[in-house]
Amino acid sequence: MPEREPDQLWVEKLLAQDPDINDTQLKEFRMQLEQSIESLEEKSKRTRRRVLIGLAVYLVGTVICYSFVLFWIKPGPNDAAMLVKGLIYWLFLITTLAAAFTGIWAVALYVFKYAPQLNRARFDVQTSMMLELQQQVKQLHESMERRDQ
């Protein structure tokens, strides 16, 4: 036990060097974190919505292109009909590819940007709540010691 006393004194000395964090600072910090969580959740919802819209456009474009190729009656020697068919086909093909790339980009954006930031912010909120709880326990302990004296 005698070895433990210098360690305990050393720990108390280190803790005394840190400035105390008061309740208002913790509450302000937590409120800022909660606001950033709300902002990040809104951005992630918009990104997920864009992914779903991109997927829907991709699927619709793919079905239209496929049915267009299968069911379009071959136009006769009319060059204008062939040109219209080609323009419509390329329009849907380009739309489908753009939707696929947009969906892939939105998924990557969500996975690599918003999800990690959101997880980090949630962890920070939990940490700040634990710090507030520790402060409250410390205050309660001090008030109980004062009451007992």
N, CA, C and O atoms as a GROMACS GRO file, in nm:
protein
  596
    1MET      N    1   0.079  -0.120   0.000
    1MET     CA    2   0.000   0.000   0.000
    1MET      C    3   0.084   0.127   0.000
    1MET      O    4   0.042   0.226  -0.060
    2PRO      N    5   0.202   0.129   0.065
    2PRO     CA    6   0.279   0.253   0.064
    2PRO      C    7   0.320   0.293  -0.078
    2PRO      O    8   0.334   0.412  -0.107
    3GLU      N    9   0.338   0.194  -0.167
    3GLU     CA   10   0.375   0.228  -0.305
    3GLU      C   11   0.261   0.298  -0.377
    3GLU      O   12   0.282   0.374  -0.471
    4ARG      N   13   0.143   0.271  -0.332
    4ARG     CA   14   0.027   0.325  -0.400
    4ARG      C   15   0.004   0.472  -0.366
    4ARG      O   16  -0.051   0.545  -0.449
    5GLU      N   17   0.043   0.515  -0.252
    5GLU     CA   18   0.020   0.653  -0.213
    5GLU      C   19   0.092   0.753  -0.304
    5GLU      O   20   0.032   0.852  -0.344
    6PRO      N   21   0.220   0.730  -0.338
    6PRO     CA   22   0.284   0.824  -0.432
    6PRO      C   23   0.215   0.823  -0.568
    6PRO      O   24   0.202   0.927  -0.633
    7ASP      N   25   0.171   0.706  -0.612
    7ASP     CA   26   0.099   0.699  -0.740
    7ASP      C   27  -0.030   0.778  -0.733
    7ASP      O   28  -0.065   0.850  -0.827
    8GLN      N   29  -0.101   0.765  -0.623
    8GLN     CA   30  -0.227   0.837  -0.606
    8GLN      C   31  -0.202   0.988  -0.603
    8GLN      O   32  -0.277   1.065  -0.663
    9LEU      N   33  -0.097   1.028  -0.533
    9LEU     CA   34  -0.063   1.171  -0.529
    9LEU      C   35  -0.025   1.222  -0.667
    9LEU      O   36  -0.061   1.333  -0.706
   10TRP      N   37   0.048   1.140  -0.739
   10TRP     CA   38   0.090   1.178  -0.874
   10TRP      C   39  -0.031   1.194  -0.966
   10TRP      O   40  -0.037   1.288  -1.046
   11VAL      N   41  -0.126   1.104  -0.956
   11VAL     CA   42  -0.248   1.111  -1.038
   11VAL      C   43  -0.327   1.236  -1.000
   11VAL      O   44  -0.375   1.308  -1.087
   12GLU      N   45  -0.342   1.261  -0.871
   12GLU     CA   46  -0.416   1.380  -0.828
   12GLU      C   47  -0.348   1.508  -0.874
   12GLU      O   48  -0.414   1.605  -0.908
   13LYS      N   49  -0.214   1.507  -0.874
   13LYS     CA   50  -0.140   1.623  -0.920
   13LYS      C   51  -0.163   1.645  -1.069
   13LYS      O   52  -0.180   1.759  -1.114
   14LEU      N   53  -0.163   1.537  -1.146
   14LEU     CA   54  -0.190   1.549  -1.290
   14LEU      C   55  -0.331   1.599  -1.316
   14LEU      O   56  -0.353   1.684  -1.402
   15LEU      N   57  -0.426   1.546  -1.243
   15LEU     CA   58  -0.564   1.589  -1.261
   15LEU      C   59  -0.584   1.734  -1.221
   15LEU      O   60  -0.666   1.805  -1.279
   16ALA      N   61  -0.511   1.779  -1.124
   16ALA     CA   62  -0.523   1.918  -1.078
   16ALA      C   63  -0.471   2.016  -1.183
   16ALA      O   64  -0.510   2.132  -1.183
   17GLN      N   65  -0.384   1.970  -1.271
   17GLN     CA   66  -0.330   2.057  -1.375
   17GLN      C   67  -0.434   2.090  -1.482
   17GLN      O   68  -0.432   2.199  -1.539
   18ASP      N   69  -0.525   1.999  -1.508
   18ASP     CA   70  -0.627   2.022  -1.608
   18ASP      C   71  -0.731   2.120  -1.556
   18ASP      O   72  -0.771   2.113  -1.440
   19PRO      N   73  -0.774   2.211  -1.642
   19PRO     CA   74  -0.879   2.302  -1.597
   19PRO      C   75  -1.011   2.226  -1.587
   19PRO      O   76  -1.039   2.135  -1.665
   20ASP      N   77  -1.090   2.266  -1.491
   20ASP     CA   78  -1.221   2.202  -1.475
   20ASP      C   79  -1.313   2.246  -1.588
   20ASP      O   80  -1.312   2.362  -1.630
   21ILE      N   81  -1.390   2.152  -1.635
   21ILE     CA   82  -1.489   2.182  -1.736
   21ILE      C   83  -1.620   2.203  -1.664
   21ILE      O   84  -1.667   2.115  -1.591
   22ASN      N   85  -1.679   2.319  -1.684
   22ASN     CA   86  -1.805   2.344  -1.613
   22ASN      C   87  -1.924   2.292  -1.694
   22ASN      O   88  -1.911   2.253  -1.810
   23ASP      N   89  -2.038   2.294  -1.629
   23ASP     CA   90  -2.159   2.238  -1.690
   23ASP      C   91  -2.200   2.313  -1.816
   23ASP      O   92  -2.244   2.252  -1.913
   24THR      N   93  -2.185   2.444  -1.814
   24THR     CA   94  -2.229   2.520  -1.932
   24THR      C   95  -2.143   2.486  -2.054
   24THR      O   96  -2.195   2.478  -2.165
   25GLN      N   97  -2.013   2.466  -2.034
   25GLN     CA   98  -1.927   2.428  -2.147
   25GLN      C   99  -1.967   2.293  -2.203
   25GLN      O  100  -1.972   2.275  -2.324
   26LEU      N  101  -1.996   2.198  -2.115
   26LEU     CA  102  -2.038   2.066  -2.161
   26LEU      C  103  -2.172   2.073  -2.234
   26LEU      O  104  -2.190   2.007  -2.337
   27LYS      N  105  -2.265   2.150  -2.182
   27LYS     CA  106  -2.395   2.162  -2.246
   27LYS      C  107  -2.384   2.229  -2.382
   27LYS      O  108  -2.448   2.186  -2.478
   28GLU      N  109  -2.303   2.334  -2.390
   28GLU     CA  110  -2.283   2.401  -2.518
   28GLU      C  111  -2.218   2.307  -2.620
   28GLU      O  112  -2.258   2.302  -2.736
   29PHE      N  113  -2.119   2.232  -2.574
   29PHE     CA  114  -2.052   2.137  -2.662
   29PHE      C  115  -2.150   2.031  -2.711
   29PHE      O  116  -2.150   1.996  -2.829
   30ARG      N  117  -2.232   1.979  -2.621
   30ARG     CA  118  -2.328   1.876  -2.660
   30ARG      C  119  -2.433   1.933  -2.755
   30ARG      O  120  -2.473   1.865  -2.849
   31MET      N  121  -2.477   2.056  -2.732
   31MET     CA  122  -2.574   2.117  -2.823
   31MET      C  123  -2.516   2.135  -2.962
   31MET      O  124  -2.585   2.113  -3.061
   32GLN      N  125  -2.389   2.175  -2.969
   32GLN     CA  126  -2.323   2.188  -3.100
   32GLN      C  127  -2.313   2.052  -3.168
   32GLN      O  128  -2.335   2.040  -3.289
   33LEU      N  129  -2.281   1.950  -3.091
   33LEU     CA  130  -2.273   1.816  -3.148
   33LEU      C  131  -2.410   1.769  -3.197
   33LEU      O  132  -2.420   1.709  -3.304
   34GLU      N  133  -2.513   1.795  -3.121
   34GLU     CA  134  -2.646   1.754  -3.162
   34GLU      C  135  -2.690   1.826  -3.289
   34GLU      O  136  -2.756   1.768  -3.374
   35GLN      N  137  -2.653   1.954  -3.301
   35GLN     CA  138  -2.685   2.027  -3.423
   35GLN      C  139  -2.609   1.970  -3.542
   35GLN      O  140  -2.664   1.957  -3.652
   36SER      N  141  -2.483   1.935  -3.520
   36SER     CA  142  -2.407   1.876  -3.632
   36SER      C  143  -2.462   1.739  -3.667
   36SER      O  144  -2.461   1.700  -3.784
   37ILE      N  145  -2.511   1.664  -3.568
   37ILE     CA  146  -2.573   1.534  -3.598
   37ILE      C  147  -2.699   1.554  -3.683
   37ILE      O  148  -2.720   1.481  -3.780
   38GLU      N  149  -2.781   1.652  -3.647
   38GLU     CA  150  -2.902   1.678  -3.724
   38GLU      C  151  -2.866   1.716  -3.868
   38GLU      O  152  -2.929   1.668  -3.963
   39SER      N  153  -2.766   1.800  -3.883
   39SER     CA  154  -2.723   1.841  -4.017
   39SER      C  155  -2.671   1.721  -4.097
   39SER      O  156  -2.705   1.704  -4.214
   40LEU      N  157  -2.588   1.639  -4.034
   40LEU     CA  158  -2.534   1.523  -4.103
   40LEU      C  159  -2.642   1.420  -4.136
   40LEU      O  160  -2.638   1.358  -4.242
   41GLU      N  161  -2.738   1.403  -4.047
   41GLU     CA  162  -2.848   1.311  -4.076
   41GLU      C  163  -2.931   1.360  -4.194
   41GLU      O  164  -2.974   1.281  -4.277
   42GLU      N  165  -2.953   1.491  -4.202
   42GLU     CA  166  -3.028   1.546  -4.315
   42GLU      C  167  -2.951   1.525  -4.446
   42GLU      O  168  -3.009   1.488  -4.547
   43LYS      N  169  -2.820   1.549  -4.442
   43LYS     CA  170  -2.739   1.527  -4.562
   43LYS      C  171  -2.738   1.380  -4.602
   43LYS      O  172  -2.745   1.348  -4.721
   44SER      N  173  -2.730   1.292  -4.504
   44SER     CA  174  -2.729   1.149  -4.537
   44SER      C  175  -2.864   1.104  -4.592
   44SER      O  176  -2.869   1.018  -4.680
   45LYS      N  177  -2.975   1.162  -4.541
   45LYS     CA  178  -3.106   1.129  -4.595
   45LYS      C  179  -3.117   1.174  -4.740
   45LYS      O  180  -3.167   1.101  -4.825
   46ARG      N  181  -3.069   1.296  -4.768
   46ARG     CA  182  -3.072   1.346  -4.906
   46ARG      C  183  -2.989   1.257  -4.997
   46ARG      O  184  -3.028   1.229  -5.110
   47THR      N  185  -2.874   1.212  -4.948
   47THR     CA  186  -2.788   1.126  -5.029
   47THR      C  187  -2.855   0.992  -5.054
   47THR      O  188  -2.851   0.941  -5.166
   48ARG      N  189  -2.915   0.935  -4.952
   48ARG     CA  190  -2.987   0.808  -4.971
   48ARG      C  191  -3.102   0.825  -5.069
   48ARG      O  192  -3.127   0.738  -5.152
   49ARG      N  193  -3.173   0.937  -5.061
   49ARG     CA  194  -3.282   0.965  -5.154
   49ARG      C  195  -3.227   0.974  -5.296
   49ARG      O  196  -3.288   0.922  -5.389
   50ARG      N  197  -3.114   1.039  -5.314
   50ARG     CA  198  -3.053   1.048  -5.447
   50ARG      C  199  -3.012   0.911  -5.499
   50ARG      O  200  -3.024   0.883  -5.619
   51VAL      N  201  -2.963   0.827  -5.410
   51VAL     CA  202  -2.927   0.691  -5.451
   51VAL      C  203  -3.050   0.617  -5.501
   51VAL      O  204  -3.046   0.551  -5.605
   52LEU      N  205  -3.159   0.628  -5.427
   52LEU     CA  206  -3.282   0.559  -5.468
   52LEU      C  207  -3.338   0.615  -5.599
   52LEU      O  208  -3.385   0.539  -5.684
   53ILE      N  209  -3.332   0.746  -5.615
   53ILE     CA  210  -3.380   0.806  -5.740
   53ILE      C  211  -3.291   0.762  -5.856
   53ILE      O  212  -3.341   0.728  -5.963
   54GLY      N  213  -3.160   0.762  -5.834
   54GLY     CA  214  -3.068   0.715  -5.938
   54GLY      C  215  -3.093   0.570  -5.976
   54GLY      O  216  -3.088   0.534  -6.093
   55LEU      N  217  -3.118   0.488  -5.875
   55LEU     CA  218  -3.148   0.347  -5.901
   55LEU      C  219  -3.278   0.331  -5.980
   55LEU      O  220  -3.286   0.252  -6.073
   56ALA      N  221  -3.380   0.407  -5.940
   56ALA     CA  222  -3.508   0.400  -6.011
   56ALA      C  223  -3.493   0.444  -6.156
   56ALA      O  224  -3.545   0.378  -6.247
   57VAL      N  225  -3.424   0.554  -6.179
   57VAL     CA  226  -3.403   0.602  -6.316
   57VAL      C  227  -3.323   0.501  -6.396
   57VAL      O  228  -3.351   0.476  -6.513
   58TYR      N  229  -3.222   0.443  -6.332
   58TYR     CA  230  -3.140   0.341  -6.400
   58TYR      C  231  -3.226   0.221  -6.441
   58TYR      O  232  -3.217   0.174  -6.555
   59LEU      N  233  -3.308   0.172  -6.349
   59LEU     CA  234  -3.391   0.056  -6.380
   59LEU      C  235  -3.494   0.087  -6.488
   59LEU      O  236  -3.514   0.008  -6.580
   60VAL      N  237  -3.559   0.202  -6.478
   60VAL     CA  238  -3.657   0.242  -6.580
   60VAL      C  239  -3.589   0.259  -6.715
   60VAL      O  240  -3.640   0.213  -6.817
   61GLY      N  241  -3.475   0.325  -6.717
   61GLY     CA  242  -3.401   0.343  -6.842
   61GLY      C  243  -3.357   0.211  -6.903
   61GLY      O  244  -3.363   0.193  -7.024
   62THR      N  245  -3.314   0.120  -6.819
   62THR     CA  246  -3.272  -0.011  -6.869
   62THR      C  247  -3.390  -0.087  -6.929
   62THR      O  248  -3.377  -0.148  -7.035
   63VAL      N  249  -3.503  -0.084  -6.861
   63VAL     CA  250  -3.622  -0.153  -6.914
   63VAL      C  251  -3.667  -0.090  -7.045
   63VAL      O  252  -3.701  -0.161  -7.140
   64ILE      N  253  -3.667   0.042  -7.051
   64ILE     CA  254  -3.709   0.110  -7.174
   64ILE      C  255  -3.613   0.078  -7.289
   64ILE      O  256  -3.657   0.047  -7.400
   65CYS      N  257  -3.484   0.084  -7.263
   65CYS     CA  258  -3.386   0.052  -7.368
   65CYS      C  259  -3.403  -0.093  -7.415
   65CYS      O  260  -3.400  -0.121  -7.535
   66TYR      N  261  -3.420  -0.183  -7.322
   66TYR     CA  262  -3.434  -0.325  -7.356
   66TYR      C  263  -3.561  -0.349  -7.438
   66TYR      O  264  -3.559  -0.416  -7.541
   67SER      N  265  -3.673  -0.291  -7.390
   67SER     CA  266  -3.798  -0.310  -7.464
   67SER      C  267  -3.793  -0.236  -7.597
   67SER      O  268  -3.852  -0.282  -7.695
   68PHE      N  269  -3.725  -0.126  -7.601
   68PHE     CA  270  -3.712  -0.049  -7.725
   68PHE      C  271  -3.639  -0.130  -7.831
   68PHE      O  272  -3.679  -0.134  -7.947
   69VAL      N  273  -3.532  -0.195  -7.789
   69VAL     CA  274  -3.455  -0.276  -7.883
   69VAL      C  275  -3.534  -0.400  -7.926
   69VAL      O  276  -3.530  -0.438  -8.043
   70LEU      N  277  -3.605  -0.461  -7.833
   70LEU     CA  278  -3.677  -0.585  -7.866
   70LEU      C  279  -3.802  -0.562  -7.950
   70LEU      O  280  -3.829  -0.636  -8.045
   71PHE      N  281  -3.879  -0.459  -7.915
   71PHE     CA  282  -4.011  -0.446  -7.973
   71PHE      C  283  -4.023  -0.342  -8.084
   71PHE      O  284  -4.128  -0.332  -8.148
   72TRP      N  285  -3.920  -0.268  -8.108
   72TRP     CA  286  -3.929  -0.168  -8.215
   72TRP      C  287  -3.927  -0.242  -8.348
   72TRP      O  288  -3.837  -0.321  -8.376
   73ILE      N  289  -4.028  -0.214  -8.428
   73ILE     CA  290  -4.034  -0.276  -8.561
   73ILE      C  291  -3.929  -0.209  -8.647
   73ILE      O  292  -3.915  -0.086  -8.648
   74LYS      N  293  -3.859  -0.290  -8.717
   74LYS     CA  294  -3.754  -0.233  -8.801
   74LYS      C  295  -3.816  -0.139  -8.902
   74LYS      O  296  -3.903  -0.177  -8.980
   75PRO      N  297  -3.769  -0.015  -8.899
   75PRO     CA  298  -3.823   0.079  -8.997
   75PRO      C  299  -3.775   0.040  -9.136
   75PRO      O  300  -3.671  -0.023  -9.154
   76GLY      N  301  -3.852   0.077  -9.229
   76GLY     CA  302  -3.816   0.046  -9.368
   76GLY      C  303  -3.696   0.126  -9.412
   76GLY      O  304  -3.610   0.163  -9.330
   77PRO      N  305  -3.689   0.152  -9.535
   77PRO     CA  306  -3.573   0.225  -9.587
   77PRO      C  307  -3.576   0.373  -9.551
   77PRO      O  308  -3.494   0.451  -9.601
   78ASN      N  309  -3.668   0.411  -9.466
   78ASN     CA  310  -3.682   0.550  -9.429
   78ASN      C  311  -3.568   0.590  -9.334
   78ASN      O  312  -3.559   0.540  -9.222
   79ASP      N  313  -3.483   0.679  -9.378
   79ASP     CA  314  -3.369   0.723  -9.297
   79ASP      C  315  -3.412   0.808  -9.177
   79ASP      O  316  -3.347   0.803  -9.072
   80ALA      N  317  -3.517   0.884  -9.191
   80ALA     CA  318  -3.565   0.968  -9.080
   80ALA      C  319  -3.612   0.882  -8.964
   80ALA      O  320  -3.583   0.913  -8.849
   81ALA      N  321  -3.683   0.773  -8.993
   81ALA     CA  322  -3.730   0.684  -8.887
   81ALA      C  323  -3.612   0.617  -8.817
   81ALA      O  324  -3.612   0.600  -8.696
   82MET      N  325  -3.513   0.581  -8.894
   82MET     CA  326  -3.393   0.520  -8.836
   82MET      C  327  -3.319   0.621  -8.747
   82MET      O  328  -3.268   0.584  -8.642
   83LEU      N  329  -3.314   0.746  -8.790
   83LEU     CA  330  -3.248   0.850  -8.711
   83LEU      C  331  -3.323   0.875  -8.580
   83LEU      O  332  -3.261   0.888  -8.475
   84VAL      N  333  -3.457   0.880  -8.586
   84VAL     CA  334  -3.537   0.900  -8.466
   84VAL      C  335  -3.517   0.784  -8.369
   84VAL      O  336  -3.502   0.804  -8.249
   85LYS      N  337  -3.518   0.662  -8.423
   85LYS     CA  338  -3.497   0.545  -8.338
   85LYS      C  339  -3.360   0.552  -8.270
   85LYS      O  340  -3.349   0.526  -8.150
   86GLY      N  341  -3.258   0.588  -8.344
   86GLY     CA  342  -3.124   0.600  -8.286
   86GLY      C  343  -3.115   0.708  -8.181
   86GLY      O  344  -3.052   0.688  -8.077
   87LEU      N  345  -3.178   0.823  -8.205
   87LEU     CA  346  -3.176   0.932  -8.108
   87LEU      C  347  -3.247   0.894  -7.979
   87LEU      O  348  -3.197   0.920  -7.870
   88ILE      N  349  -3.363   0.831  -7.991
   88ILE     CA  350  -3.438   0.788  -7.872
   88ILE      C  351  -3.358   0.684  -7.794
   88ILE      O  352  -3.348   0.691  -7.672
   89TYR      N  353  -3.301   0.589  -7.865
   89TYR     CA  354  -3.222   0.484  -7.801
   89TYR      C  355  -3.103   0.543  -7.727
   89TYR      O  356  -3.079   0.508  -7.611
   90TRP      N  357  -3.029   0.631  -7.791
   90TRP     CA  358  -2.911   0.691  -7.727
   90TRP      C  359  -2.950   0.780  -7.610
   90TRP      O  360  -2.877   0.788  -7.511
   91LEU      N  361  -3.064   0.848  -7.620
   91LEU     CA  362  -3.111   0.932  -7.510
   91LEU      C  363  -3.135   0.848  -7.385
   91LEU      O  364  -3.090   0.883  -7.276
   92PHE      N  365  -3.206   0.737  -7.401
   92PHE     CA  366  -3.232   0.650  -7.285
   92PHE      C  367  -3.104   0.582  -7.237
   92PHE      O  368  -3.087   0.561  -7.117
   93LEU      N  369  -3.018   0.547  -7.327
   93LEU     CA  370  -2.892   0.483  -7.288
   93LEU      C  371  -2.805   0.580  -7.207
   93LEU      O  372  -2.748   0.542  -7.104
   94ILE      N  373  -2.794   0.703  -7.252
   94ILE     CA  374  -2.714   0.803  -7.180
   94ILE      C  375  -2.776   0.834  -7.044
   94ILE      O  376  -2.705   0.848  -6.944
   95THR      N  377  -2.910   0.844  -7.038
   95THR     CA  378  -2.978   0.867  -6.912
   95THR      C  379  -2.954   0.754  -6.814
   95THR      O  380  -2.931   0.776  -6.695
   96THR      N  381  -2.958   0.631  -6.864
   96THR     CA  382  -2.935   0.514  -6.780
   96THR      C  383  -2.793   0.514  -6.725
   96THR      O  384  -2.772   0.489  -6.606
   97LEU      N  385  -2.696   0.541  -6.810
   97LEU     CA  386  -2.557   0.544  -6.764
   97LEU      C  387  -2.532   0.658  -6.666
   97LEU      O  388  -2.460   0.641  -6.568
   98ALA      N  389  -2.592   0.774  -6.691
   98ALA     CA  390  -2.576   0.887  -6.599
   98ALA      C  391  -2.638   0.855  -6.463
   98ALA      O  392  -2.582   0.890  -6.359
   99ALA      N  393  -2.752   0.789  -6.464
   99ALA     CA  394  -2.815   0.750  -6.337
   99ALA      C  395  -2.729   0.650  -6.263
   99ALA      O  396  -2.717   0.657  -6.141
  100ALA      N  397  -2.668   0.556  -6.336
  100ALA     CA  398  -2.581   0.458  -6.271
  100ALA      C  399  -2.460   0.526  -6.208
  100ALA      O  400  -2.425   0.498  -6.093
  101PHE      N  401  -2.396   0.616  -6.281
  101PHE     CA  402  -2.279   0.686  -6.226
  101PHE      C  403  -2.318   0.776  -6.109
  101PHE      O  404  -2.244   0.786  -6.011
  102THR      N  405  -2.433   0.842  -6.119
  102THR     CA  406  -2.479   0.926  -6.009
  102THR      C  407  -2.507   0.842  -5.884
  102THR      O  408  -2.472   0.882  -5.773
  103GLY      N  409  -2.569   0.728  -5.903
  103GLY     CA  410  -2.595   0.638  -5.790
  103GLY      C  411  -2.468   0.589  -5.725
  103GLY      O  412  -2.457   0.586  -5.602
  104ILE      N  413  -2.372   0.550  -5.806
  104ILE     CA  414  -2.243   0.502  -5.753
  104ILE      C  415  -2.173   0.615  -5.678
  104ILE      O  416  -2.117   0.593  -5.570
  105TRP      N  417  -2.175   0.735  -5.734
  105TRP     CA  418  -2.112   0.850  -5.669
  105TRP      C  419  -2.180   0.881  -5.536
  105TRP      O  420  -2.112   0.907  -5.436
  106ALA      N  421  -2.314   0.877  -5.533
  106ALA     CA  422  -2.387   0.906  -5.410
  106ALA      C  423  -2.362   0.800  -5.303
  106ALA      O  424  -2.349   0.833  -5.185
  107VAL      N  425  -2.354   0.675  -5.342
  107VAL     CA  426  -2.323   0.568  -5.246
  107VAL      C  427  -2.184   0.588  -5.188
  107VAL      O  428  -2.164   0.577  -5.067
  108ALA      N  429  -2.088   0.618  -5.274
  108ALA     CA  430  -1.951   0.642  -5.227
  108ALA      C  431  -1.946   0.762  -5.134
  108ALA      O  432  -1.876   0.760  -5.032
  109LEU      N  433  -2.019   0.867  -5.168
  109LEU     CA  434  -2.023   0.986  -5.084
  109LEU      C  435  -2.080   0.954  -4.947
  109LEU      O  436  -2.028   1.000  -4.845
  110TYR      N  437  -2.186   0.876  -4.944
  110TYR     CA  438  -2.248   0.840  -4.817
  110TYR      C  439  -2.155   0.752  -4.734
  110TYR      O  440  -2.135   0.776  -4.615
  111VAL      N  441  -2.099   0.650  -4.798
  111VAL     CA  442  -2.018   0.552  -4.725
  111VAL      C  443  -1.888   0.613  -4.674
  111VAL      O  444  -1.846   0.585  -4.562
  112PHE      N  445  -1.824   0.697  -4.754
  112PHE     CA  446  -1.693   0.748  -4.717
  112PHE      C  447  -1.694   0.885  -4.651
  112PHE      O  448  -1.594   0.925  -4.592
  113LYS      N  449  -1.806   0.959  -4.660
  113LYS     CA  450  -1.807   1.091  -4.600
  113LYS      C  451  -1.908   1.103  -4.487
  113LYS      O  452  -1.871   1.131  -4.373
  114TYR      N  453  -2.035   1.083  -4.517
  114TYR     CA  454  -2.138   1.113  -4.419
  114TYR      C  455  -2.148   1.008  -4.309
  114TYR      O  456  -2.164   1.043  -4.192
  115ALA      N  457  -2.140   0.883  -4.342
  115ALA     CA  458  -2.154   0.778  -4.239
  115ALA      C  459  -2.043   0.787  -4.134
  115ALA      O  460  -2.074   0.780  -4.015
  116PRO      N  461  -1.914   0.801  -4.171
  116PRO     CA  462  -1.811   0.814  -4.065
  116PRO      C  463  -1.828   0.941  -3.981
  116PRO      O  464  -1.808   0.938  -3.860
  117GLN      N  465  -1.864   1.053  -4.045
  117GLN     CA  466  -1.884   1.176  -3.968
  117GLN      C  467  -2.000   1.161  -3.871
  117GLN      O  468  -1.993   1.208  -3.757
  118LEU      N  469  -2.106   1.097  -3.916
  118LEU     CA  470  -2.222   1.077  -3.832
  118LEU      C  471  -2.190   0.986  -3.714
  118LEU      O  472  -2.231   1.013  -3.601
  119ASN      N  473  -2.117   0.880  -3.740
  119ASN     CA  474  -2.077   0.789  -3.630
  119ASN      C  475  -1.988   0.861  -3.531
  119ASN      O  476  -2.004   0.843  -3.410
  120ARG      N  477  -1.895   0.941  -3.579
  120ARG     CA  478  -1.805   1.015  -3.491
  120ARG      C  479  -1.883   1.116  -3.405
  120ARG      O  480  -1.858   1.130  -3.286
  121ALA      N  481  -1.977   1.186  -3.467
  121ALA     CA  482  -2.055   1.284  -3.393
  121ALA      C  483  -2.141   1.216  -3.286
  121ALA      O  484  -2.154   1.268  -3.176
  122ARG      N  485  -2.198   1.102  -3.319
  122ARG     CA  486  -2.278   1.030  -3.220
  122ARG      C  487  -2.190   0.983  -3.103
  122ARG      O  488  -2.232   0.989  -2.988
  123PHE      N  489  -2.070   0.937  -3.135
  123PHE     CA  490  -1.977   0.896  -3.029
  123PHE      C  491  -1.940   1.015  -2.941
  123PHE      O  492  -1.933   1.002  -2.819
  124ASP      N  493  -1.917   1.131  -3.002
  124ASP     CA  494  -1.882   1.250  -2.926
  124ASP      C  495  -1.998   1.294  -2.835
  124ASP      O  496  -1.975   1.338  -2.722
  125VAL      N  497  -2.121   1.280  -2.883
  125VAL     CA  498  -2.236   1.315  -2.800
  125VAL      C  499  -2.244   1.220  -2.680
  125VAL      O  500  -2.268   1.264  -2.567
  126GLN      N  501  -2.222   1.092  -2.704
  126GLN     CA  502  -2.224   0.997  -2.593
  126GLN      C  503  -2.114   1.028  -2.492
  126GLN      O  504  -2.136   1.020  -2.372
  127THR      N  505  -1.997   1.064  -2.542
  127THR     CA  506  -1.886   1.098  -2.454
  127THR      C  507  -1.919   1.222  -2.371
  127THR      O  508  -1.894   1.226  -2.251
  128SER      N  509  -1.974   1.322  -2.436
  128SER     CA  510  -2.007   1.444  -2.362
  128SER      C  511  -2.116   1.417  -2.259
  128SER      O  512  -2.115   1.476  -2.150
  129MET      N  513  -2.210   1.330  -2.291
  129MET     CA  514  -2.313   1.296  -2.193
  129MET      C  515  -2.252   1.222  -2.074
  129MET      O  516  -2.294   1.243  -1.959
  130MET      N  517  -2.155   1.136  -2.100
  130MET     CA  518  -2.087   1.067  -1.990
  130MET      C  519  -2.009   1.166  -1.904
  130MET      O  520  -2.007   1.154  -1.782
  131LEU      N  521  -1.946   1.265  -1.968
  131LEU     CA  522  -1.874   1.367  -1.891
  131LEU      C  523  -1.971   1.448  -1.805
  131LEU      O  524  -1.941   1.479  -1.690
  132GLU      N  525  -2.086   1.482  -1.862
  132GLU     CA  526  -2.186   1.553  -1.782
  132GLU      C  527  -2.232   1.468  -1.664
  132GLU      O  528  -2.249   1.519  -1.554
  133LEU      N  529  -2.251   1.341  -1.688
  133LEU     CA  530  -2.293   1.251  -1.581
  133LEU      C  531  -2.186   1.245  -1.472
  133LEU      O  532  -2.217   1.247  -1.353
  134GLN      N  533  -2.060   1.238  -1.513
  134GLN     CA  534  -1.952   1.237  -1.415
  134GLN      C  535  -1.950   1.366  -1.334
  134GLN      O  536  -1.929   1.364  -1.213
  135GLN      N  537  -1.972   1.478  -1.401
  135GLN     CA  538  -1.977   1.606  -1.330
  135GLN      C  539  -2.091   1.608  -1.229
  135GLN      O  540  -2.075   1.655  -1.117
  136GLN      N  541  -2.206   1.556  -1.270
  136GLN     CA  542  -2.320   1.555  -1.180
  136GLN      C  543  -2.296   1.464  -1.061
  136GLN      O  544  -2.333   1.497  -0.948
  137VAL      N  545  -2.233   1.349  -1.085
  137VAL     CA  546  -2.201   1.258  -0.975
  137VAL      C  547  -2.102   1.324  -0.880
  137VAL      O  548  -2.115   1.312  -0.758
  138LYS      N  549  -2.004   1.394  -0.936
  138LYS     CA  550  -1.906   1.463  -0.854
  138LYS      C  551  -1.973   1.571  -0.768
  138LYS      O  552  -1.943   1.584  -0.650
  139GLN      N  553  -2.063   1.648  -0.828
  139GLN     CA  554  -2.134   1.751  -0.753
  139GLN      C  555  -2.222   1.690  -0.645
  139GLN      O  556  -2.231   1.741  -0.534
  140LEU      N  557  -2.287   1.581  -0.679
  140LEU     CA  558  -2.371   1.513  -0.580
  140LEU      C  559  -2.287   1.462  -0.464
  140LEU      O  560  -2.326   1.473  -0.348
  141HIS      N  561  -2.172   1.406  -0.496
  141HIS     CA  562  -2.082   1.355  -0.393
  141HIS      C  563  -2.035   1.469  -0.303
  141HIS      O  564  -2.031   1.455  -0.181
  142GLU      N  565  -1.999   1.582  -0.363
  142GLU     CA  566  -1.954   1.697  -0.285
  142GLU      C  567  -2.067   1.750  -0.197
  142GLU      O  568  -2.045   1.785  -0.081
  143SER      N  569  -2.186   1.756  -0.251
  143SER     CA  570  -2.297   1.807  -0.171
  143SER      C  571  -2.332   1.711  -0.056
  143SER      O  572  -2.372   1.754   0.052
  144MET      N  573  -2.315   1.582  -0.080
  144MET     CA  574  -2.341   1.487   0.027
  144MET      C  575  -2.234   1.497   0.135
  144MET      O  576  -2.263   1.484   0.254
  145GLU      N  577  -2.109   1.520   0.093
  145GLU     CA  578  -2.003   1.537   0.193
  145GLU      C  579  -2.026   1.662   0.276
  145GLU      O  580  -2.005   1.661   0.397
  146ARG      N  581  -2.069   1.770   0.212
  146ARG     CA  582  -2.098   1.894   0.286
  146ARG      C  583  -2.214   1.873   0.382
  146ARG      O  584  -2.213   1.926   0.493
  147ARG      N  585  -2.312   1.798   0.341
  147ARG     CA  586  -2.430   1.773   0.425
  147ARG      C  587  -2.392   1.688   0.545
  147ARG      O  588  -2.442   1.711   0.655
  148ASP      N  589  -2.303   1.590   0.525
  148ASP     CA  590  -2.260   1.502   0.635
  148ASP      C  591  -2.174   1.575   0.736
  148ASP      O  592  -2.168   1.534   0.853
  149GLN      N  593  -2.108   1.680   0.696
  149GLN     CA  594  -2.020   1.751   0.789
  149GLN      C  595  -2.096   1.840   0.875
  149GLN      O  596  -2.039   1.908   0.960
   0.00000   0.00000   0.00000
